[in-house]
Amino acid sequence: MLALLSTALLAALPPAHAASLQVSPVILSFQPGQPALGLTLRNSGDASLTGQVRVFAWSQNGKDDVLEPVQALVASPPMVVIPQQGEQLVRVVRVNRQPADHELTYRLLIDELPPPQGAGTPGEVSGGVNFRLRYSIPVFVPMAGAPGEPKLAWILRQHDGVWYLAATNQGATHAQLSAIKLVGAGGESFEVSAGLLGYALAGSGREWRLSDKFPASLAASGLKVQATVNTAVLPAAAVTVGP
């Protein structure tokens, strides 16, 4: 299974020089005591490519995701050159292998870098763009013992005339959120996301901006959210409408 692009191409590239890096798997989940996992980078193109793998601690501040450099998890090798139609195994290694007292969360940012200037078509890299595409791969290290299930609370709030849906998670394990729909007391509904919306990490959470098509009439008592959490369809849950 190939990872979906987490960030769109930052520049329109000629078809003959399109980005060709593919990554699998799309999620890395350690087992208790497991020291390392493998990630496969594939080159589907007709020329060699250079890839870069960086590791960040991943947290949330209630509004957004926060990424910070970290040394507790490393990728080896962090830079790769993959021949045409070839692949490279990257090991993701826990430096500190002590049992965790809470779920640890990381992100791998994997970039396909452009060829050196002069190696490709003139004008292929311009405007300060320094990568062709980027994948963002979540990495989870479970806490010792049975972590239980996510415990979610949903809030609909407005900032500067824009509506946001927030999810906070007081459970000890992350919640992957997808197929999100808001349903009013009268049965009217608004689809927030048909596919993956994002994650509410254990003991934290974040918010997502709703599209301008969101009907303000739904922001009333009796609002509920339908959601798929960690691939399980859950019963509709109440949404608090806040300021």
N, C-alpha and C positions, 0 to 999 in steps of 0.2 A: 504494500500500500504506500503510495507516494504522498508526501506532505503537501498540503495546500500552501500557496504563497501567503505569508502573513503580511507582506508589504508589496505593493504593486511595483512593477518596473518603474524606475525613476526617470528613465529616458527611453524614447522610442528608438529601438535598435533595428538596423537593417535585417531582414529575414535571414540572410546568409550568416549573420553573426548573432543570432538570437541566443538568449541564455539557455543553457542545457543542463544545469545541475539539478539532480533529483536526490531526495533524501528519504530514508526509511529507517526505523518506524517513525510515526508522527508524534508519539508520546513515549517517554522513557519512565518506567516505574520500577524502582529498586524493590527487592524483597529484603526482609530483615536480615542483616548480616552480609548481604551481597556486596562485594567490593567494587564491582565494575559492570558496565553494560556496553554493548556495542551499537554503533550507529554506522549505517552504510551510506556513503556518498557515491552517486553514480553520474557518469558523464554520458549523456545520450547524443552528444554532438560529434562532429567530424573533425574536431581539433581539440588539443589538450586544453584543460582549464585549470585555473588556480582557485582554491577555496580556502576560506578562513573560518575557524570555529572559535567562538568566544563564549565564556561561561559567566553568568550573572546570577546573583541572589535575587529572587523574585518575591516581592511583597506588594501589599496594597495599602493605600492611605484613606480609603473610603470613597475616593473620587476616581482614582486611576491606578494602573499598574506602576510599580516602581522597580527599576533594575539598578543594581549596584555591583561593582566588581567584587569577586569573591575568590578565595584560595582553597576553600574546603572541598571543592569539586573542580577537577581539571579535565581537559580534553587532550588526548594524545593520539596523533600529532595535531597541533593547533593550526598548522598550515599544510596544505596538500596540493600536489600537482597530479591531476588525474588524466591519463591518456584518453584519446578518443575511444568511445564505447567501453571504457574501463570503469573500475570502481575502487574505492578505498574504504577500508574499515577504520573508524575512529573509535578509540576506547574512551569511555567517560568513567572516571575513577574517583571514588570517594577517598579523600586524603585522611579525614578523621572518620574512622569506622566505628566509633563508639555508638551504642544505641541512642537514638534521638528521643528526647522527652516530649517532642512535638513534631508534627509533620514538617519536613524541610522541603522548600520549593525553589526551583531554579529555572532559568531559561537559557537555552543554547541559541545564540544568534549565528547563523551559518550564511556566509556571504559568498556568492560567486563574484570574483574580482575580474575586472577587465584585463585584457592582455596588455603588456607594456606598450607605451606609445611607440608607434611605428611598426608594431607587430600585426596590426589589423588594418581595416579600412580607414583612411583619413577621416577624421571627424566622428569616429565611432564613440569616443569618450569625450564629452565636452561639458562645459557648465559646472565643473567641480564635482560631477558624479563619480564616486569611487567604488561603486559596486553595481553589478547588473541586476541582481535580485537578492532577496533575503528571506530565509526561513527562520521562524521562531518556534523552537521545540520545547514544550514543557517537560520538566523533570521533577519527579516526586520521590522523596525518601520517607517512608512511613515511620511513625513513632513506634516505640516498643509497645507490645501488647495489642489489644484490640481497639482500634481507634473509633469504632462506631460510625454513625452516619452523619452527614452534614445536617446542621440545624439552621434553616434559612428564615430570614425575615425580609419582606419586600416593602419598599417605600417608593411612592411616586411623588416627586417634588419638582418645583419650578425655580429656575434661576434666570433672571433677566429675560423673562418671557419665553424661555426654552424649557421644555419638559424633559425630565430624566427619570429613568427607572433604576433604583439602587437595590442591591442584594447584599445583605450582611449574613455572615455564616459564623454562628457561635459553636459549631461542631468542631471536632478534632481532625477532620479530613476535608479535603477540597471538594467543591461542587462544580462539575462541568455543566454549564447551562446551555440548553439548545431548545429549539421549537417553542419560543416564548410568545404567548398571546395574552393580552389583557381583555377581560370580559366584564362588562358592566352589569349592574343589577337587573337591567331590562333585557339582557341577552345580547346587546350590541358588543362588537369585539374589534380589537386592533392588533394586528400581527406585528410584534416587535422584531422577531427574527425567525425566519423559516428554518435556518440551520444553526450552526454554533454561534452563540452570543459571546461567550467568554467563560471566565471562571470567577467564583467567589472562594478565595482561599480560606483555610481554616483560621478561625479567630479574627477574621477581617472581612473585607468586601470592597466593592467599588460600584460605580454608577455608569450608566450608558445613556447617551443622548438619544432621544426619540426623534423620529423624522418630523418635519414640519406638518405632515398630514395627520398627526395625532389629534383626535378630536377632544377639545377641552371638556366637553360634556361628560366624558368618561371619568374625569377627576372628581368623583363623588363617592359617598358611602356605598358599601356593597361591592366595590371593585375587587376582582379576584384575578389571579394570574394562573395560567396553565403553563406547565414547564416540564421538560424532560431533564432530569438531573442524573448525571452519571449513567446515561443511557436508559434510565427507568422513567416511565411516564408517571408522574405523581398526581394525586388528587389536587384540584384547584385550591389555591391558598389565598388567604386574605391579603390585600395590599393596603398599607396605611398611606393615606394621602396627606402629605406634609406641606409646610410652607416652601 
